[in-house]
Amino acid sequence: MVRVSLGTAILLDLKEGNLKVKPTTAYIMVGENCQNNCSFCTQARDSTSKADLLGRVTWPEYQFKDVLEALKDAEKDDLRRICLQCLNDPIHLTGLPSMVQRLHDASELPISVSIGPLGVDRSNDLKRSGADRVGIALDGASPTIFDAIKGKDVGNPHTWGSTWRALDDAVSVFGKDNVSTHIIVGMGETDRDVFDTMVKARDTGITVSLFSYTPMKGTSFSGEPPSIERYRALQLMRCSIMGSGSTEGFEFSASGKLISIDIDRIMQEGSSKDAFRTRGCPDCNRPYYNERPRGPMYNYPYSVEDEERKKGIEEAVRYIDGPTSTL
C-alpha cells in the first residue's frame, strides 16, 4: 500500500473530485510509522495528527499496483514528474529501489526521491533503479534551528553536519543541480541564516526551495507562519542566488534582518518571472501544500501574472523598509 496526494489521486482517476489547480508532479508517499520526530511534521513519531496528512494535503491510500496502472494511462500533458515522499520507515525503505524500478518501468516520467540523509551506496541504488534526482531536507536554516526542530532536541539521530555530508554524497552520485533541499521559513531563523544556507547550497550544486511554516494540529512545534512580506523578500533573495548566482546588493541588520536588496537588478533577470512560484525539482508545483485556496499564496502553483508579481514586489519592499528588529 502507498499513499498519494489528493490532487494526484484525482488526476490519476483513482478518486473523483475537482481540481482548482492540477499538480504537475505525481506525489506518492512511501512508508508508515515514521521513526523521525520532526516537531513540525504531521507524520512525526509523536504526532497525533491524522495518518493521512502531510502538510495541509490529504493522502488517500491505494494498492501500489493500482497506482502503477494509473500512471501508465496518465496524460503526459498534465504530469511531468513522479516524486516519492519517503518517511523514515526502515521496512519500506529497504524495498525503495525496487519501487523506483517498477515506477521507471511503468512510466517514462522522470522520478525524484525525497528522503532522509543517505550514503553513496543507497544513492547509487536509487540512481540505478531509475531516479534522476533526490531531495534531502535541511528544514532549519542554521545548526541551532536544525537541532531544535529536527535534530537532537527532538530525539532524532541526524545533525546539521551529517545532513550536509549526505547532500554532498548525493551530489557526487547524481551530479550538481540534481540534488535539492528546502528551508522552512518561520522556525526562528534569521534572514541572514537563510542567505548563508542558500549560498552554501548553491556553491555545492544543490537547489534550494522555500516552504512557509504551516501550523498543523497534532504537531509539537508552536509558532506562527511568516509574514507574506518577509516571505516575498526571501523569495527574491532566492531568485538571485539560485537564478543568476548573484549575492550582490543584500544587506542585513545586526539582528540578521534583510534591510537592503537590489530589486531592480533581480527583476531584470530571466528567472525573476517565476520568483514567487513554487520552486523545487523541475515541474514541481505542490498546489496548496502550505496554502489555503483562499490565500495568502506563499508559493504560487502556476505562472504568476503581472499584477501578482507587482503585488509581490510591493510586499517585499514593505518588509525591507520595515523595522530592523522584526523578523
KOLVEX-886381 format. One record per residue (C-alpha): residue number from 0; x, y, z. Coordinates in pm, whole numbers, plus 50000, padded with zeros to 5 digits. Layout:
// KOLVEX-886381
+-----+-------+-------+-------+
! num !    c1 !    c2 !    c3 !
+-----+-------+-------+-------+
! NUM !     X !     Y !     Z !
...
+-----+-------+-------+-------+
END
This chain:
// KOLVEX-886381
+-----+-------+-------+-------+
! num !    c1 !    c2 !    c3 !
+-----+-------+-------+-------+
!   0 ! 50000 ! 50000 ! 50000 !
!   1 ! 50111 ! 50357 ! 49928 !
!   2 ! 49952 ! 50697 ! 49975 !
!   3 ! 49918 ! 50957 ! 49702 !
!   4 ! 49831 ! 51322 ! 49741 !
!   5 ! 49464 ! 51400 ! 49693 !
!   6 ! 49535 ! 51605 ! 49380 !
!   7 ! 49740 ! 51319 ! 49236 !
!   8 ! 49462 ! 51070 ! 49311 !
!   9 ! 49209 ! 51286 ! 49128 !
!  10 ! 49439 ! 51346 ! 48833 !
!  11 ! 49504 ! 50971 ! 48800 !
!  12 ! 49129 ! 50895 ! 48817 !
!  13 ! 49179 ! 50699 ! 49139 !
!  14 ! 48936 ! 50932 ! 49312 !
!  15 ! 48657 ! 51161 ! 49195 !
!  16 ! 48689 ! 51531 ! 49254 !
!  17 ! 48756 ! 51872 ! 49105 !
!  18 ! 49094 ! 52043 ! 49096 !
!  19 ! 49135 ! 52419 ! 49110 !
!  20 ! 49500 ! 52371 ! 49009 !
!  21 ! 49628 ! 52043 ! 48868 !
!  22 ! 49952 ! 51901 ! 49013 !
!  23 ! 50227 ! 51872 ! 48754 !
!  24 ! 50403 ! 51605 ! 48962 !
!  25 ! 50254 ! 51278 ! 49088 !
!  26 ! 50325 ! 51274 ! 49463 !
!  27 ! 50350 ! 50929 ! 49627 !
!  28 ! 50413 ! 50877 ! 50000 !
!  29 ! 50623 ! 50572 ! 50090 !
!  30 ! 50619 ! 50417 ! 50436 !
!  31 ! 50421 ! 50442 ! 50758 !
!  32 ! 50508 ! 50494 ! 51124 !
!  33 ! 50795 ! 50734 ! 51058 !
!  34 ! 51082 ! 50688 ! 51304 !
!  35 ! 51175 ! 51056 ! 51294 !
!  36 ! 51021 ! 51306 ! 51531 !
!  37 ! 51043 ! 51638 ! 51348 !
!  38 ! 50848 ! 51889 ! 51556 !
!  39 ! 50658 ! 52048 ! 51266 !
!  40 ! 50558 ! 51731 ! 51080 !
!  41 ! 50221 ! 51557 ! 51085 !
!  42 ! 50397 ! 51225 ! 51021 !
!  43 ! 50637 ! 51260 ! 51316 !
!  44 ! 50677 ! 50973 ! 51562 !
!  45 ! 50497 ! 51159 ! 51842 !
!  46 ! 50247 ! 51342 ! 51623 !
!  47 ! 49877 ! 51296 ! 51697 !
!  48 ! 49774 ! 51425 ! 51354 !
!  49 ! 49568 ! 51211 ! 51119 !
!  50 ! 49768 ! 50937 ! 50946 !
!  51 ! 49666 ! 51059 ! 50601 !
!  52 ! 49805 ! 51412 ! 50641 !
!  53 ! 50137 ! 51553 ! 50521 !
!  54 ! 50144 ! 51930 ! 50531 !
!  55 ! 49793 ! 52054 ! 50456 !
!  56 ! 49743 ! 51780 ! 50198 !
!  57 ! 49533 ! 51465 ! 50244 !
!  58 ! 49695 ! 51145 ! 50115 !
!  59 ! 49445 ! 50860 ! 50048 !
!  60 ! 49581 ! 50504 ! 50041 !
!  61 ! 49593 ! 50270 ! 49738 !
!  62 ! 49749 ! 49948 ! 49624 !
!  63 ! 50082 ! 50027 ! 49457 !
!  64 ! 49987 ! 49814 ! 49156 !
!  65 ! 49679 ! 50032 ! 49102 !
!  66 ! 49891 ! 50346 ! 49111 !
!  67 ! 50129 ! 50192 ! 48858 !
!  68 ! 49841 ! 50113 ! 48622 !
!  69 ! 49702 ! 50464 ! 48660 !
!  70 ! 50041 ! 50616 ! 48579 !
!  71 ! 50060 ! 50413 ! 48258 !
!  72 ! 49740 ! 50582 ! 48142 !
!  73 ! 49822 ! 50930 ! 48273 !
!  74 ! 49812 ! 51212 ! 48024 !
!  75 ! 50168 ! 51334 ! 47976 !
!  76 ! 50048 ! 51692 ! 47924 !
!  77 ! 49930 ! 51704 ! 48286 !
!  78 ! 50201 ! 51508 ! 48468 !
!  79 ! 50569 ! 51571 ! 48406 !
!  80 ! 50738 ! 51405 ! 48704 !
!  81 ! 50692 ! 51147 ! 48982 !
!  82 ! 50804 ! 51231 ! 49335 !
!  83 ! 50838 ! 50977 ! 49615 !
!  84 ! 50798 ! 51132 ! 49959 !
!  85 ! 50975 ! 50882 ! 50185 !
!  86 ! 50908 ! 50851 ! 50556 !
!  87 ! 51187 ! 50714 ! 50774 !
!  88 ! 51037 ! 50367 ! 50785 !
!  89 ! 51317 ! 50106 ! 50768 !
!  90 ! 51088 ! 49828 ! 50642 !
!  91 ! 50958 ! 50026 ! 50344 !
!  92 ! 51291 ! 50194 ! 50270 !
!  93 ! 51450 ! 49851 ! 50216 !
!  94 ! 51225 ! 49799 ! 49915 !
!  95 ! 51257 ! 50154 ! 49782 !
!  96 ! 51496 ! 50076 ! 49491 !
!  97 ! 51255 ! 49806 ! 49371 !
!  98 ! 50967 ! 50051 ! 49392 !
!  99 ! 51160 ! 50309 ! 49190 !
! 100 ! 51243 ! 50042 ! 48931 !
! 101 ! 50876 ! 49945 ! 48895 !
! 102 ! 50778 ! 50310 ! 48850 !
! 103 ! 51055 ! 50357 ! 48596 !
! 104 ! 50932 ! 50052 ! 48402 !
! 105 ! 50568 ! 50169 ! 48414 !
! 106 ! 50618 ! 50532 ! 48316 !
! 107 ! 50851 ! 50749 ! 48111 !
! 108 ! 50818 ! 51031 ! 48365 !
! 109 ! 51139 ! 51131 ! 48549 !
! 110 ! 51149 ! 51027 ! 48916 !
! 111 ! 51254 ! 51229 ! 49221 !
! 112 ! 51305 ! 51078 ! 49565 !
! 113 ! 51260 ! 51298 ! 49873 !
! 114 ! 51431 ! 51113 ! 50155 !
! 115 ! 51632 ! 51148 ! 50475 !
! 116 ! 52013 ! 51150 ! 50478 !
! 117 ! 52157 ! 50857 ! 50284 !
! 118 ! 52505 ! 50749 ! 50182 !
! 119 ! 52673 ! 50695 ! 49848 !
! 120 ! 52571 ! 50328 ! 49822 !
! 121 ! 52200 ! 50398 ! 49872 !
! 122 ! 52219 ! 50693 ! 49632 !
! 123 ! 52374 ! 50466 ! 49370 !
! 124 ! 52100 ! 50209 ! 49426 !
! 125 ! 51832 ! 50470 ! 49363 !
! 126 ! 52006 ! 50606 ! 49055 !
! 127 ! 52050 ! 50260 ! 48905 !
! 128 ! 51681 ! 50192 ! 48971 !
! 129 ! 51575 ! 50495 ! 48768 !
! 130 ! 51569 ! 50803 ! 48993 !
! 131 ! 51718 ! 51109 ! 48825 !
! 132 ! 51744 ! 51327 ! 49138 !
! 133 ! 51700 ! 51326 ! 49516 !
! 134 ! 51593 ! 51577 ! 49777 !
! 135 ! 51728 ! 51577 ! 50134 !
! 136 ! 51563 ! 51838 ! 50355 !
! 137 ! 51750 ! 52066 ! 50590 !
! 138 ! 51425 ! 52237 ! 50700 !
! 139 ! 51614 ! 52451 ! 50953 !
! 140 ! 51836 ! 52729 ! 50818 !
! 141 ! 52105 ! 52707 ! 51088 !
! 142 ! 52262 ! 52441 ! 51312 !
! 143 ! 52073 ! 52573 ! 51615 !
! 144 ! 51735 ! 52573 ! 51440 !
! 145 ! 51807 ! 52229 ! 51292 !
! 146 ! 51878 ! 52082 ! 51637 !
! 147 ! 51564 ! 52239 ! 51780 !
! 148 ! 51314 ! 52125 ! 51518 !
! 149 ! 51452 ! 51800 ! 51374 !
! 150 ! 51778 ! 51713 ! 51546 !
! 151 ! 51894 ! 51610 ! 51893 !
! 152 ! 51644 ! 51830 ! 52078 !
! 153 ! 51352 ! 51623 ! 51946 !
! 154 ! 51523 ! 51285 ! 51964 !
! 155 ! 51632 ! 51249 ! 51602 !
! 156 ! 51971 ! 51099 ! 51510 !
! 157 ! 52067 ! 51338 ! 51232 !
! 158 ! 52274 ! 51653 ! 51274 !
! 159 ! 52335 ! 51964 ! 51065 !
! 160 ! 52676 ! 51826 ! 50971 !
! 161 ! 52560 ! 51474 ! 50883 !
! 162 ! 52280 ! 51612 ! 50664 !
! 163 ! 52523 ! 51832 ! 50472 !
! 164 ! 52753 ! 51532 ! 50427 !
! 165 ! 52457 ! 51337 ! 50288 !
! 166 ! 52382 ! 51621 ! 50048 !
! 167 ! 52747 ! 51624 ! 49934 !
! 168 ! 52735 ! 51245 ! 49882 !
! 169 ! 52416 ! 51280 ! 49678 !
! 170 ! 52579 ! 51542 ! 49454 !
! 171 ! 52872 ! 51304 ! 49395 !
! 172 ! 52624 ! 51045 ! 49261 !
! 173 ! 52351 ! 51246 ! 49088 !
! 174 ! 52558 ! 51547 ! 48986 !
! 175 ! 52526 ! 51918 ! 49052 !
! 176 ! 52178 ! 52069 ! 49018 !
! 177 ! 52021 ! 51722 ! 49051 !
! 178 ! 52004 ! 51738 ! 49431 !
! 179 ! 51754 ! 51950 ! 49623 !
! 180 ! 51699 ! 52068 ! 49976 !
! 181 ! 51448 ! 52304 ! 50132 !
! 182 ! 51417 ! 52555 ! 50412 !
! 183 ! 51104 ! 52615 ! 50618 !
! 184 ! 51067 ! 52987 ! 50684 !
! 185 ! 50917 ! 53077 ! 51020 !
! 186 ! 51102 ! 52841 ! 51254 !
! 187 ! 51303 ! 53109 ! 51435 !
! 188 ! 51577 ! 53159 ! 51178 !
! 189 ! 51710 ! 53498 ! 51070 !
! 190 ! 51716 ! 53622 ! 50712 !
! 191 ! 52095 ! 53603 ! 50727 !
! 192 ! 52066 ! 53233 ! 50819 !
! 193 ! 51859 ! 53174 ! 50505 !
! 194 ! 52106 ! 53371 ! 50293 !
! 195 ! 52411 ! 53182 ! 50421 !
! 196 ! 52246 ! 52842 ! 50375 !
! 197 ! 52137 ! 52927 ! 50021 !
! 198 ! 52486 ! 53043 ! 49925 !
! 199 ! 52645 ! 52729 ! 50067 !
! 200 ! 52394 ! 52512 ! 49880 !
! 201 ! 52448 ! 52698 ! 49554 !
! 202 ! 52827 ! 52658 ! 49586 !
! 203 ! 52778 ! 52283 ! 49639 !
! 204 ! 52545 ! 52244 ! 49339 !
! 205 ! 52228 ! 52200 ! 49544 !
! 206 ! 51893 ! 52359 ! 49459 !
! 207 ! 51705 ! 52524 ! 49747 !
! 208 ! 51329 ! 52564 ! 49767 !
! 209 ! 51132 ! 52751 ! 50031 !
! 210 ! 50833 ! 52645 ! 50238 !
! 211 ! 50640 ! 52863 ! 50478 !
! 212 ! 50582 ! 52721 ! 50823 !
! 213 ! 50224 ! 52597 ! 50849 !
! 214 ! 50080 ! 52524 ! 51196 !
! 215 ! 49927 ! 52176 ! 51198 !
! 216 ! 49714 ! 52025 ! 51473 !
! 217 ! 49886 ! 51735 ! 51647 !
! 218 ! 50245 ! 51855 ! 51598 !
! 219 ! 50467 ! 51980 ! 51880 !
! 220 ! 50611 ! 52296 ! 51724 !
! 221 ! 50425 ! 52610 ! 51823 !
! 222 ! 50464 ! 52920 ! 51609 !
! 223 ! 50313 ! 53149 ! 51351 !
! 224 ! 50355 ! 53147 ! 50972 !
! 225 ! 50599 ! 53409 ! 50842 !
! 226 ! 50451 ! 53734 ! 50718 !
! 227 ! 50384 ! 53732 ! 50347 !
! 228 ! 50605 ! 54043 ! 50321 !
! 229 ! 50906 ! 53863 ! 50469 !
! 230 ! 50845 ! 53555 ! 50256 !
! 231 ! 50833 ! 53763 ! 49936 !
! 232 ! 51166 ! 53928 ! 50021 !
! 233 ! 51327 ! 53587 ! 50081 !
! 234 ! 51181 ! 53457 ! 49753 !
! 235 ! 51350 ! 53743 ! 49570 !
! 236 ! 51674 ! 53665 ! 49752 !
! 237 ! 51641 ! 53301 ! 49650 !
! 238 ! 51573 ! 53404 ! 49290 !
! 239 ! 51900 ! 53597 ! 49279 !
! 240 ! 52118 ! 53336 ! 49449 !
! 241 ! 51971 ! 53031 ! 49273 !
! 242 ! 51899 ! 53206 ! 48942 !
! 243 ! 52188 ! 53427 ! 48836 !
! 244 ! 52410 ! 53317 ! 49124 !
! 245 ! 52447 ! 53675 ! 49242 !
! 246 ! 52487 ! 53764 ! 49609 !
! 247 ! 52535 ! 54136 ! 49544 !
! 248 ! 52312 ! 54406 ! 49691 !
! 249 ! 52199 ! 54226 ! 50008 !
! 250 ! 52249 ! 54392 ! 50345 !
! 251 ! 52145 ! 54275 ! 50690 !
! 252 ! 52091 ! 54441 ! 51025 !
! 253 ! 52285 ! 54338 ! 51334 !
! 254 ! 51995 ! 54106 ! 51423 !
! 255 ! 52012 ! 53936 ! 51082 !
! 256 ! 51711 ! 54102 ! 50916 !
! 257 ! 51729 ! 54177 ! 50545 !
! 258 ! 51738 ! 54557 ! 50508 !
! 259 ! 51860 ! 54609 ! 50151 !
! 260 ! 51808 ! 54426 ! 49825 !
! 261 ! 51864 ! 54530 ! 49462 !
! 262 ! 51514 ! 54453 ! 49339 !
! 263 ! 51560 ! 54630 ! 49003 !
! 264 ! 51857 ! 54407 ! 48919 !
! 265 ! 51677 ! 54090 ! 49023 !
! 266 ! 51362 ! 54174 ! 48826 !
! 267 ! 51567 ! 54226 ! 48509 !
! 268 ! 51688 ! 53865 ! 48521 !
! 269 ! 51508 ! 53598 ! 48320 !
! 270 ! 51434 ! 53378 ! 48620 !
! 271 ! 51258 ! 53663 ! 48803 !
! 272 ! 50931 ! 53596 ! 48620 !
! 273 ! 50870 ! 53300 ! 48849 !
! 274 ! 51030 ! 53434 ! 49165 !
! 275 ! 50709 ! 53383 ! 49364 !
! 276 ! 50620 ! 53050 ! 49210 !
! 277 ! 50674 ! 52710 ! 49376 !
! 278 ! 51036 ! 52612 ! 49333 !
! 279 ! 51189 ! 52268 ! 49379 !
! 280 ! 51250 ! 51982 ! 49140 !
! 281 ! 51169 ! 52058 ! 48775 !
! 282 ! 50791 ! 52063 ! 48715 !
! 283 ! 50700 ! 52057 ! 49085 !
! 284 ! 50412 ! 52288 ! 49177 !
! 285 ! 50282 ! 52140 ! 49508 !
! 286 ! 49934 ! 52301 ! 49492 !
! 287 ! 49818 ! 52424 ! 49834 !
! 288 ! 50080 ! 52230 ! 50028 !
! 289 ! 50127 ! 52534 ! 50254 !
! 290 ! 49834 ! 52747 ! 50145 !
! 291 ! 49462 ! 52752 ! 50181 !
! 292 ! 49287 ! 52808 ! 49847 !
! 293 ! 49166 ! 53145 ! 49973 !
! 294 ! 49526 ! 53250 ! 50044 !
! 295 ! 49762 ! 53401 ! 50117 !
! 296 ! 49957 ! 53230 ! 49839 !
! 297 ! 50312 ! 53186 ! 49964 !
! 298 ! 50411 ! 52971 ! 49665 !
! 299 ! 50201 ! 53012 ! 49352 !
! 300 ! 50140 ! 52674 ! 49182 !
! 301 ! 50124 ! 52842 ! 48840 !
! 302 ! 50294 ! 53115 ! 48637 !
! 303 ! 50246 ! 53445 ! 48814 !
! 304 ! 50063 ! 53723 ! 48631 !
! 305 ! 50200 ! 54078 ! 48610 !
! 306 ! 49958 ! 54207 ! 48874 !
! 307 ! 50052 ! 53931 ! 49121 !
! 308 ! 50421 ! 53993 ! 49053 !
! 309 ! 50382 ! 54365 ! 49115 !
! 310 ! 50198 ! 54297 ! 49441 !
! 311 ! 50473 ! 54056 ! 49550 !
! 312 ! 50742 ! 54316 ! 49490 !
! 313 ! 50546 ! 54575 ! 49689 !
! 314 ! 50514 ! 54327 ! 49976 !
! 315 ! 50889 ! 54261 ! 49972 !
! 316 ! 50966 ! 54633 ! 49975 !
! 317 ! 50740 ! 54685 ! 50278 !
! 318 ! 50934 ! 54421 ! 50466 !
! 319 ! 51276 ! 54555 ! 50372 !
! 320 ! 51176 ! 54909 ! 50470 !
! 321 ! 51015 ! 54790 ! 50795 !
! 322 ! 51159 ! 54784 ! 51150 !
! 323 ! 51504 ! 54620 ! 51171 !
! 324 ! 51404 ! 54433 ! 51486 !
! 325 ! 51118 ! 54248 ! 51314 !
! 326 ! 51166 ! 53906 ! 51157 !
+-----+-------+-------+-------+
END
